[in-house]
Amino acid sequence: MEKTLDLKFTYTEKKDTRSGFGDGLLEAGRKNPNVVGLCADLIGSLKMGAFEKEFPERFFQVGIAEANMIGLAAGMTIGGKIPFTGTFANFSTGRVYDQIRQSVAYSDKNVKICASHAGLTLGEDGATHQILEDVGMMKMLPHMTVIVPCDYNQTKAATLALVDHVGPAYLRFGRPSWPVFTPADQKFEIGKAVKMIEGKDVTIFANGHLVWEAVVAEAMLREEGISAEVINIHTIKPLDEEAILNSVQKTGCAVSAEEHQVNGGLGDSIAQVLARNYPAPLEYIGVNDSFGESGTPTQLLEKYGLNAENIVKAAKKAIARK
């Protein structure tokens, strides 16, 4: 379907967002000697091998001991180090939430919690590894910054931006090869949404893998005479409330699209902003209070309604409620 649409963005290659993290971490290590890496027995999966090879004295293989990894990282910040921890999103949050809350967030430590294989697109590993609650868990913690970039280039840029950011942060990315459609030389501004496509009838707010689906949905809606604005909300906390309100005050309605539970994710954050400032129809694209299952990323996104076709349906529903 993508090939027959007049897309506002195109791509020449697909790469996994976790590789953006790995390449960003290597570049960060070359630029700042205080950057250190910690991994819980998943160096290959987190693409941290290049950093380990170039900076063996600044890399710590903790093993399958994620709670210990978070504690070590928190301690390293006291000496001025900038630790980047790496494991699957499920193990980066659900398994170690107590350690994150007490040793990182409460203590306001400069730890970067970097989480791969997030959401449904982890694929065949199934429900036990497909965490869909992590954004909600992390955004509720005081002091915590939460970032969900959309492609390889943006994940690399976000990783580099976190070196200069002071404070706890959660960076969420994924496993599948995905279109690379944002600029390679982009400057990543934490907390600043990116307007991808201008529109006037409905706003589509998206992050992570679903930004590309939103781009496809915009082209599908345009073929039907509907003008959709697409905004990449890569930072869920701090949230760019100004960008949300400016867009919805123009379009009058919105759709949120995320690879996460509807409860506690991006959509909830947007709904709070609208309820307090400018009540308007909002439709949610996300997982509706269920766990995942095994399958290919595309199969799972389709089954759980997290694709362009369902964004189009939600946009039409939001417009009808105006």
C-alpha positions as CSV (number, residue, x, y, z in Angstrom):
1,M,0.0,0.0,0.0
2,E,2.8,2.4,0.8
3,K,4.2,2.2,-2.7
4,T,0.9,3.5,-4.3
5,L,0.5,6.4,-1.9
6,D,1.8,10.0,-2.2
7,L,3.8,9.9,1.0
8,K,5.2,13.2,2.4
9,F,8.2,11.2,3.7
10,T,10.1,8.4,2.0
11,Y,12.9,6.0,2.9
12,T,15.7,4.2,1.1
13,E,16.5,1.7,3.9
14,K,15.1,0.1,7.0
15,K,17.2,-0.2,10.2
16,D,16.3,-1.2,13.8
17,T,16.1,1.6,16.3
18,R,18.3,-0.4,18.7
19,S,21.2,0.1,16.3
20,G,20.6,3.8,16.5
21,F,21.2,3.5,20.2
22,G,24.3,1.4,19.8
23,D,25.8,3.8,17.2
24,G,24.8,6.8,19.3
25,L,26.4,5.3,22.4
26,L,29.7,4.7,20.6
27,E,29.8,8.3,19.4
28,A,28.9,9.6,22.8
29,G,31.7,7.6,24.3
30,R,34.2,9.1,21.9
31,K,33.0,12.6,22.7
32,N,32.7,12.3,26.5
33,P,35.1,10.2,28.6
34,N,32.6,10.1,31.5
35,V,30.1,8.0,29.4
36,V,30.1,4.4,30.6
37,G,28.0,1.4,29.5
38,L,26.4,-1.3,31.6
39,C,24.6,-4.3,30.1
40,A,22.6,-7.3,31.6
41,D,23.9,-10.1,29.4
42,L,22.4,-8.7,26.2
43,I,25.3,-6.9,24.4
44,G,24.4,-8.2,21.0
45,S,20.7,-7.5,21.3
46,L,21.4,-3.9,22.6
47,K,24.0,-3.3,20.0
48,M,26.6,-2.3,22.7
49,G,29.4,-4.4,21.3
50,A,31.2,-1.6,19.5
51,F,31.2,0.5,22.6
52,E,32.6,-2.5,24.6
53,K,35.3,-3.1,22.1
54,E,36.5,0.5,21.9
55,F,36.1,1.3,25.6
56,P,36.6,-2.0,27.5
57,E,37.6,-0.1,30.7
58,R,34.3,1.8,30.6
59,F,32.0,-1.1,29.9
60,F,30.5,-3.4,32.6
61,Q,28.9,-6.7,31.8
62,V,26.7,-7.2,34.9
63,G,25.1,-10.5,33.8
64,I,21.5,-11.4,34.4
65,A,21.3,-9.1,37.5
66,E,19.3,-6.1,36.3
67,A,18.6,-4.8,39.8
68,N,22.3,-4.8,40.6
69,M,23.0,-3.0,37.3
70,I,20.7,-0.1,38.3
71,G,22.3,0.1,41.7
72,L,25.8,0.2,40.1
73,A,24.8,2.8,37.7
74,A,23.3,5.0,40.4
75,G,26.6,4.8,42.4
76,M,28.7,5.6,39.4
77,T,26.9,9.0,39.0
78,I,28.3,10.1,42.4
79,G,31.8,10.0,40.8
80,G,30.7,12.0,37.8
81,K,30.2,9.2,35.4
82,I,27.2,9.2,32.9
83,P,26.0,5.6,32.9
84,F,23.9,4.1,30.1
85,T,22.2,0.8,31.1
86,G,21.0,-1.6,28.5
87,T,18.6,-4.5,28.5
88,F,15.2,-5.4,27.2
89,A,12.4,-2.9,28.1
90,N,10.7,-5.5,30.2
91,F,13.8,-6.1,32.3
92,S,14.7,-2.4,32.3
93,T,11.5,-1.4,34.1
94,G,9.2,-4.1,35.4
95,R,11.9,-6.2,36.9
96,V,13.8,-3.3,38.6
97,Y,11.1,-0.7,39.3
98,D,12.0,-0.6,43.0
99,Q,15.6,0.1,42.3
100,I,14.8,2.7,39.7
101,R,12.4,4.5,42.0
102,Q,14.6,4.5,45.1
103,S,18.1,4.7,43.8
104,V,17.6,6.7,40.6
105,A,14.4,8.8,40.5
106,Y,14.1,9.6,44.3
107,S,17.8,10.3,44.4
108,D,17.7,12.2,41.1
109,K,20.7,10.4,39.8
110,N,22.0,11.0,36.2
111,V,21.3,7.5,35.0
112,K,20.2,6.8,31.4
113,I,18.0,3.7,31.3
114,C,18.0,2.4,27.7
115,A,15.4,-0.2,26.8
116,S,15.2,-2.2,23.7
117,H,12.7,-4.8,22.4
118,A,9.8,-2.6,23.7
119,G,6.1,-3.1,22.7
120,L,4.5,-5.7,20.4
121,T,7.2,-5.5,17.7
122,L,9.5,-7.6,19.8
123,G,7.6,-10.2,17.9
124,E,8.1,-13.9,18.3
125,D,9.3,-13.8,21.9
126,G,5.8,-13.2,23.0
127,A,3.8,-11.7,25.8
128,T,6.3,-12.3,28.7
129,H,8.8,-10.1,26.9
130,Q,6.5,-7.6,25.2
131,I,6.1,-4.9,27.9
132,L,3.3,-2.5,27.1
133,E,3.2,-0.7,30.5
134,D,6.7,0.7,30.7
135,V,5.9,4.3,29.6
136,G,3.2,4.6,32.2
137,M,5.5,3.3,34.9
138,M,8.3,5.5,34.1
139,K,6.4,8.8,33.4
140,M,4.8,8.6,36.8
141,L,8.2,8.8,38.5
142,P,9.2,12.3,39.6
143,H,12.4,13.6,37.9
144,M,12.2,11.0,35.1
145,T,12.4,12.0,31.5
146,V,10.8,9.6,29.0
147,I,11.7,9.5,25.3
148,V,10.3,7.2,22.5
149,P,12.1,8.0,19.2
150,C,10.7,7.0,15.8
151,D,13.5,5.6,13.7
152,Y,17.3,4.8,13.6
153,N,18.4,8.4,13.1
154,Q,16.2,9.9,15.8
155,T,17.2,7.2,18.3
156,K,20.9,7.9,17.6
157,A,20.2,11.7,18.0
158,A,18.3,11.1,21.3
159,T,21.1,9.0,22.7
160,L,23.6,11.8,22.0
161,A,21.2,14.4,23.5
162,L,21.0,12.4,26.8
163,V,24.7,12.8,27.4
164,D,24.2,16.5,28.0
165,H,20.9,16.1,29.8
166,V,21.3,16.0,33.5
167,G,18.9,13.8,35.4
168,P,17.2,10.3,35.2
169,A,16.0,9.3,31.8
170,Y,14.2,6.4,30.1
171,L,14.9,5.8,26.4
172,R,12.6,3.3,24.7
173,F,13.4,1.7,21.3
174,G,12.8,-1.6,19.5
175,R,13.9,-4.7,17.6
176,P,12.5,-4.7,14.1
177,S,13.9,-3.1,11.0
178,W,11.9,0.0,10.4
179,P,11.8,2.8,7.8
180,V,14.6,5.5,8.3
181,F,12.8,8.7,7.3
182,T,14.1,11.5,9.6
183,P,17.3,13.4,8.9
184,A,20.6,11.9,9.7
185,D,22.0,15.2,11.0
186,Q,18.9,16.2,13.1
187,K,19.3,18.0,16.4
188,F,17.2,16.3,19.0
189,E,15.6,18.6,21.5
190,I,14.2,16.8,24.6
191,G,10.7,17.9,25.3
192,K,10.2,19.5,21.9
193,A,7.6,17.9,19.6
194,V,8.3,17.7,15.8
195,K,5.6,18.8,13.4
196,M,6.1,16.3,10.5
197,I,3.1,17.3,8.3
198,E,0.9,20.4,8.4
199,G,-2.9,19.8,8.3
200,K,-6.2,21.4,9.3
201,D,-8.9,18.7,9.9
202,V,-7.4,16.4,12.5
203,T,-4.1,16.0,14.4
204,I,-2.4,12.7,14.7
205,F,0.0,12.5,17.6
206,A,2.4,9.6,17.5
207,N,5.7,8.2,18.8
208,G,8.0,5.3,18.2
209,H,7.2,2.9,15.4
210,L,3.8,4.4,14.9
211,V,5.1,7.7,13.6
212,W,5.7,6.0,10.3
213,E,2.2,4.5,10.4
214,A,0.9,8.0,11.0
215,V,2.8,9.3,7.9
216,V,1.1,6.5,5.9
217,A,-2.3,7.3,7.4
218,E,-1.9,11.0,6.5
219,A,-1.5,10.0,2.8
220,M,-4.5,7.7,3.0
221,L,-6.6,10.4,4.5
222,R,-5.4,13.0,2.0
223,E,-6.6,10.7,-0.9
224,E,-10.1,11.1,0.7
225,G,-9.9,14.8,1.0
226,I,-9.1,14.9,4.7
227,S,-6.2,17.1,5.8
228,A,-4.3,15.5,8.7
229,E,-1.5,17.1,10.8
230,V,1.1,14.7,12.0
231,I,3.2,15.5,15.1
232,N,5.9,13.3,16.5
233,I,5.7,13.4,20.3
234,H,9.1,11.7,20.9
235,T,9.3,13.0,24.4
236,I,6.4,12.0,26.6
237,K,7.9,13.7,29.7
238,P,8.4,16.6,29.7
239,L,5.4,16.9,27.3
240,D,5.3,19.6,24.7
241,E,1.9,21.0,25.8
242,E,2.3,24.1,23.6
243,A,2.6,22.0,20.5
244,I,-0.4,19.9,21.4
245,L,-2.7,22.9,22.2
246,N,-1.6,24.9,19.1
247,S,-2.4,22.0,16.9
248,V,-5.7,20.9,18.4
249,Q,-7.0,24.5,18.6
250,K,-6.5,24.6,14.9
251,T,-7.8,21.1,13.9
252,G,-10.5,20.6,16.6
253,C,-9.8,16.9,17.2
254,A,-7.0,14.4,17.6
255,V,-5.8,10.8,17.5
256,S,-3.0,9.4,19.7
257,A,-1.0,6.5,18.3
258,E,1.5,4.5,20.3
259,E,2.8,0.9,20.8
260,H,1.8,0.8,24.4
261,Q,-1.3,0.2,26.6
262,V,-4.0,2.8,26.1
263,N,-3.9,3.2,29.9
264,G,-1.0,5.2,31.1
265,G,0.7,6.1,27.8
266,L,1.0,9.0,25.4
267,G,-2.8,9.3,24.8
268,D,-3.4,9.6,28.5
269,S,-0.9,12.5,28.7
270,I,-2.5,14.3,25.8
271,A,-6.0,13.8,27.3
272,Q,-4.9,15.4,30.5
273,V,-3.6,18.5,28.6
274,L,-6.8,18.8,26.6
275,A,-9.0,18.3,29.6
276,R,-7.3,21.0,31.5
277,N,-6.9,23.5,28.7
278,Y,-9.0,22.8,25.6
279,P,-11.5,19.9,25.7
280,A,-11.7,18.3,22.3
281,P,-12.4,14.8,20.8
282,L,-9.5,12.4,21.2
283,E,-9.3,8.9,19.8
284,Y,-6.7,6.4,21.0
285,I,-4.7,3.9,19.0
286,G,-2.9,1.5,21.4
287,V,-3.3,-1.9,23.1
288,N,-6.6,-2.0,24.9
289,D,-5.9,-3.6,28.3
290,S,-4.4,-6.9,27.1
291,F,-1.1,-8.7,26.9
292,G,0.6,-9.4,23.6
293,E,1.4,-12.7,22.0
294,S,3.9,-14.3,19.5
295,G,3.9,-13.3,15.9
296,T,5.8,-11.1,13.4
297,P,5.8,-7.4,14.1
298,T,3.5,-6.6,11.2
299,Q,1.0,-9.4,12.2
300,L,0.9,-8.1,15.7
301,L,0.5,-4.5,14.8
302,E,-2.4,-5.4,12.5
303,K,-4.1,-7.7,15.0
304,Y,-4.0,-5.2,17.8
305,G,-5.0,-2.3,15.6
306,L,-1.8,-0.4,15.7
307,N,-1.4,0.4,12.0
308,A,-2.2,3.1,9.4
309,E,-5.6,1.7,8.5
310,N,-6.7,1.9,12.1
311,I,-5.3,5.4,12.5
312,V,-7.4,6.4,9.5
313,K,-10.5,5.0,11.1
314,A,-9.8,6.7,14.4
315,A,-9.2,10.1,12.6
316,K,-12.6,9.8,10.9
317,K,-14.2,9.0,14.2
318,A,-12.6,12.0,15.9
319,I,-13.7,14.3,13.1
320,A,-17.3,13.0,13.3
321,R,-17.3,13.9,17.0
322,K,-16.4,17.6,16.4
